[in-house]
Each structure stands twice: as structure tokens, then as C-alpha cells.
């Protein structure tokens, strides 16, 4: 299966089940990593717009690049009221954004789906000089009993689950 179509018809489940990113992380991006209300950000593999929404709330312009029509439609329905939100039908390797169009590139929970070398080339093309790439993951705290129990269930009933 084409990895860009992996989440077809799963947007509602994804939206309901995936958590937002920690506000402490978003604070750190804006405090320590060059993000600002003036930033133009390409959120690659944006899915239903979990990270994009947090960036939009800070006033940034966000191009939510998402190849899955269902995911992109869900993001648009949720975020279209933000004037600085732009849904983009593109991939990590071919965003369709113009050359040197963005200050920052983010990829949250999505990098493992990308061709890393093609993604790097695309980032170099769309980033302005001095631009940055920020790869983000939510990590499970495995000392938490609930996470240990969930991991045991996933392992027992989802043979392709690798943690």
C-alpha cells in the first residue's frame, strides 16, 4: 500500500484517538527554536491538523501539507476559520509549495512515513535561508501502568504493532 494512503477513511478515528502535543513543547518551540507569530510554517504530514492548530493559535501561518484527502478534509473543516491556515495536497517529498516559501518545516508523528533523502531535498527547496526543520513525536511513558497495559493489548492483538 502507498504510505500516503495509509490513513484513508480513518480521519475521524485518528482525530479522536491522537492527543494534542504538550503545551510545554509548543512553548519551547516559540521560546527556544525560532518560532514566532510571524513564522510561515510547512507542517508536513499534517493529518487532521493536531500540531497545525497549536501553531495557528500562536498566530503563525501554517501550510498543512497532507496527501490523504480524508485527513486533509478533516483538518480543513476544523481549522478553516483561521485566516492563516492553508491546506495543501502534497507529500513530504513533493509539497507543491514554492521555492523558499517557509521559515520552518515541522513533521509531527509522520517522519517514519517519508523517504528521508527526498524529504531533505524538498525541505532545502522550500525553506528560506536559515530555516529549520523540527521533527516531533509523542512518546509513551512506559513506567505508567496504563501505557504498559495498552502495550500488552496492542502486542497481543495487533501482530504488526511494533511499539
C-alpha positions in Angstrom: 0.0 0.0 0.0 1.1 3.5 -0.8 2.1 5.0 2.6 0.3 8.3 1.6 -3.0 6.5 1.6 -2.4 4.5 4.8 -5.0 6.6 6.8 -7.8 6.7 4.2 -11.2 6.7 5.9 -9.5 6.8 9.3 -9.5 10.6 9.9 -12.3 10.6 12.5 -10.7 7.8 14.5 -7.3 9.5 14.2 -8.8 12.8 15.3 -10.5 11.2 18.3 -7.6 9.0 19.4 -4.5 11.1 18.9 -3.6 13.5 21.7 -2.5 17.1 21.1 1.1 18.0 21.7 2.2 19.2 25.1 1.9 22.9 25.5 5.3 22.9 27.1 6.7 21.7 23.8 4.8 24.4 21.9 6.1 27.0 24.4 9.7 25.7 23.9 9.3 25.9 20.1 8.3 29.6 20.4 10.8 30.4 23.1 13.9 28.5 22.0 13.6 27.3 18.4 12.8 30.5 16.4 9.0 30.0 16.0 7.0 33.2 16.2 3.7 34.7 15.3 5.4 35.9 12.1 6.6 32.4 11.1 5.5 30.7 8.0 5.5 27.0 8.7 5.0 24.0 6.5 3.5 21.2 8.6 4.3 18.1 6.6 2.1 15.1 7.0 -0.3 17.4 8.9 -3.0 14.8 9.2 -6.1 16.2 10.9 -4.2 19.3 12.0 -3.3 18.5 15.6 0.0 20.4 15.5 -1.2 22.9 12.9 -3.9 24.1 15.3 -1.5 24.7 18.1 0.8 26.7 15.8 -2.1 28.7 14.4 -3.3 29.6 17.9 0.1 31.3 18.3 -0.5 33.4 15.2 1.8 31.6 12.8 0.9 31.0 9.2 0.6 27.2 8.6 0.6 25.3 5.3 -0.7 21.9 6.3 0.7 19.6 3.7 -1.2 16.3 3.7 -1.6 13.7 0.9 -4.7 12.0 2.4 -7.9 13.6 1.2 -9.9 12.4 4.3 -7.3 13.7 6.7 -6.9 17.0 4.8 -10.7 17.5 4.7 -10.9 16.9 8.5 -8.2 19.5 9.1 -9.8 22.0 6.8 -13.2 21.6 8.5 -11.6 22.1 11.9 -9.1 24.9 11.0 -10.5 26.8 8.1 -11.7 29.6 10.4 -8.0 30.5 11.0 -7.1 33.1 8.3 -3.5 31.8 8.3 -4.4 28.2 7.7 -3.8 26.7 4.2 -4.5 23.1 3.4 -2.1 21.7 0.8 -2.5 18.5 -1.2 1.1 17.3 -1.3 3.6 14.9 0.1 6.8 15.2 2.2 8.8 14.6 -0.9 6.7 17.0 -3.2 4.9 19.6 -1.2 3.9 21.8 -4.2 5.0 24.8 -2.2 7.0 27.5 -4.0 10.8 27.6 -3.6 12.0 29.4 -0.4 8.4 29.9 0.8 8.7 28.9 4.5 10.7 29.7 7.6 10.2 26.4 9.3 9.2 22.8 8.5 7.5 20.6 11.1 6.6 16.9 10.9 4.8 15.5 13.9 4.3 11.7 14.2 4.9 11.4 10.4 8.6 11.3 9.6 8.7 7.5 9.6 6.4 7.5 6.5 8.8 9.7 4.5 11.6 9.0 2.1 14.2 10.8 4.2 16.5 11.8 1.3 13.7 13.1 -0.9 12.2 14.9 2.2 15.6 16.5 2.9 15.8 17.8 -0.7 12.2 19.1 -0.6 13.0 20.9 2.7 16.1 22.5 1.2 13.9 23.7 -1.7 11.0 25.2 0.3 13.0 26.6 3.3 14.2 30.2 3.3 17.9 30.7 4.2 18.4 29.9 7.8 15.2 27.9 8.0 14.8 25.0 10.4 13.2 21.5 10.4 11.6 20.2 13.6 10.6 16.5 13.9 8.2 15.8 16.7 6.9 12.7 18.3 4.6 12.0 21.3 6.4 9.3 23.4 4.7 6.9 25.7 5.9 6.9 29.3 6.2 3.2 29.8 6.5 3.4 33.5 2.8 4.4 33.5 0.7 1.3 34.3 -1.9 2.3 31.7 0.7 2.5 28.9 2.1 -0.9 29.9 -1.3 -2.5 29.8 -2.1 -0.8 26.5 1.2 -2.0 25.1 0.4 -5.6 26.2 -3.0 -5.4 24.4 -1.5 -4.0 21.2 1.2 -6.6 21.2 -1.3 -9.5 21.8 -3.9 -8.4 19.3 -2.1 -6.4 16.6 0.6 -8.6 15.1 2.1 -5.7 13.1 2.4 -3.4 16.1 6.0 -2.6 16.9 5.6 -0.1 19.7 
